[in-house]
Amino acid sequence: MMDTRFTKGKSAILERSLTRPKTEVSVSAFALLFSEMVQYCQSRVYSVSELQARLADMGQSVGASMLDVLVLREKNGKRETKVLNILLFIKVSVWKALFGKEADKLEQANDDDKTYYIIEKEPLINAYISVPKENSTLNCAAFTAGIVEAILTHSGFPAKVTAHWHKGTTLMIKFDESVIARDKALDSR
Amino acid sequence: MSRQSNRTSDSKKMNSELFTLTYGALVTQLCKDYENDEEVNKQLDKMGYNIGVRLIEDFLARSSVGRCHDFRETADVIAKVAFKMYLGVTPSVTNWSPAGDEFSLILESNPLVDFVELPDNHNNLVYSSLLCGVLRGSLEMVQMAVDVRFAQDTLRGDNVTEIRMKFIKRIEENLPAGDE
């Protein structure tokens, strides 16, 4: 998925500590940047689903980078092995690092053990976006869905994550069959 | 108008890492979409310009900074108020030209390039070009035409990041014909 890259021998970036003082930027700066991204993507696609796919792609690269840094910083390099724990890691640690708060809710689908929902009433991503009437299904949190999908997939829990307008914004996580089967096998040991 | 009273002078803040990585994702995508680095630089600058044109309004509303009397004052406001407000860093203003129409912003740290390292095949990429566009766009909205470019960049091995800004001219407002 990601290109393999090697850092140059004496790169200054390697000298820096991973735990660093928290730095902040303004939400306006992010909102304006994100808006340009959405417009750029829109200029290169023909449909809402293509636009969401492009946003999700960019989210994936954010998620992949965030995963590594968080696992090292907050988990001392330890990776999760259980479905519930990786979901909680996302709801708590990932959300706090990205959005400064825990996600509002984490739920499991009643009728399907592969499907989970992360629900955010007012996601930061959508705070300054008004969706045009003719594209009412567009949810730019597809970007966040991409982040979550990358984190799950790179942690060994392959899944598909999509964003929907439901109770605010709901990210629907559908795990691969194999993930749930493995989780059950671990439980029964 | 009633909404204005709810505005606080201090804008809401967020963790810079999401911002940094999101910008990284954008640059990566542009590098995939365009043939060469020059095109990517141009596109980033254009996006920055669009941001600047919108950002100035947000800035004037929140900062309660009045009209600047000269370019030196403009430089100080950009460094001490605008950069601080939006990116959480305060560059220093130096290297004034004798005529006082050109200066440098020196950034000790640039939030756009945290985690970033340029691969060998992107030697001509000016990674933070977006900032040039933002500065150009926002100043244009207050009737100042400026030229903005990167003179030094830590990503290319320089010790600091230096943005060079040159005043070109004051833009005359063209009133629509028939208006007093």
Boltz contact constraints between the chains, C-beta under 6 A:
constraints:
  - contact:
      token1: [A, 7]
      token2: [B, 117]
      max_distance: 6.0
  - contact:
      token1: [A, 11]
      token2: [B, 117]
      max_distance: 6.0
  - contact:
      token1: [A, 13]
      token2: [B, 117]
      max_distance: 6.0
  - contact:
      token1: [A, 23]
      token2: [B, 16]
      max_distance: 6.0
  - contact:
      token1: [A, 23]
      token2: [B, 88]
      max_distance: 6.0
  - contact:
      token1: [A, 24]
      token2: [B, 13]
      max_distance: 6.0
  - contact:
      token1: [A, 24]
      token2: [B, 16]
      max_distance: 6.0
  - contact:
      token1: [A, 24]
      token2: [B, 88]
      max_distance: 6.0
  - contact:
      token1: [A, 25]
      token2: [B, 16]
      max_distance: 6.0
  - contact:
      token1: [A, 25]
      token2: [B, 19]
      max_distance: 6.0
  - contact:
      token1: [A, 25]
      token2: [B, 87]
      max_distance: 6.0
  - contact:
      token1: [A, 25]
      token2: [B, 88]
      max_distance: 6.0
  - contact:
      token1: [A, 25]
      token2: [B, 111]
      max_distance: 6.0
  - contact:
      token1: [A, 26]
      token2: [B, 11]
      max_distance: 6.0
  - contact:
      token1: [A, 26]
      token2: [B, 13]
      max_distance: 6.0
  - contact:
      token1: [A, 26]
      token2: [B, 85]
      max_distance: 6.0
  - contact:
      token1: [A, 26]
      token2: [B, 86]
      max_distance: 6.0
  - contact:
      token1: [A, 27]
      token2: [B, 12]
      max_distance: 6.0
  - contact:
      token1: [A, 27]
      token2: [B, 14]
      max_distance: 6.0
  - contact:
      token1: [A, 28]
      token2: [B, 11]
      max_distance: 6.0
  - contact:
      token1: [A, 28]
      token2: [B, 58]
      max_distance: 6.0
  - contact:
      token1: [A, 29]
      token2: [B, 86]
      max_distance: 6.0
  - contact:
      token1: [A, 30]
      token2: [B, 19]
      max_distance: 6.0
  - contact:
      token1: [A, 32]
      token2: [B, 51]
      max_distance: 6.0
  - contact:
      token1: [A, 32]
      token2: [B, 55]
      max_distance: 6.0
  - contact:
      token1: [A, 36]
      token2: [B, 47]
      max_distance: 6.0
  - contact:
      token1: [A, 36]
      token2: [B, 50]
      max_distance: 6.0
  - contact:
      token1: [A, 36]
      token2: [B, 51]
      max_distance: 6.0
  - contact:
      token1: [A, 37]
      token2: [B, 26]
      max_distance: 6.0
  - contact:
      token1: [A, 58]
      token2: [B, 25]
      max_distance: 6.0
  - contact:
      token1: [A, 58]
      token2: [B, 29]
      max_distance: 6.0
  - contact:
      token1: [A, 61]
      token2: [B, 25]
      max_distance: 6.0
  - contact:
      token1: [A, 61]
      token2: [B, 28]
      max_distance: 6.0
  - contact:
      token1: [A, 62]
      token2: [B, 21]
      max_distance: 6.0
  - contact:
      token1: [A, 62]
      token2: [B, 22]
      max_distance: 6.0
  - contact:
      token1: [A, 62]
      token2: [B, 25]
      max_distance: 6.0
  - contact:
      token1: [A, 65]
      token2: [B, 21]
      max_distance: 6.0
  - contact:
      token1: [A, 98]
      token2: [B, 18]
      max_distance: 6.0
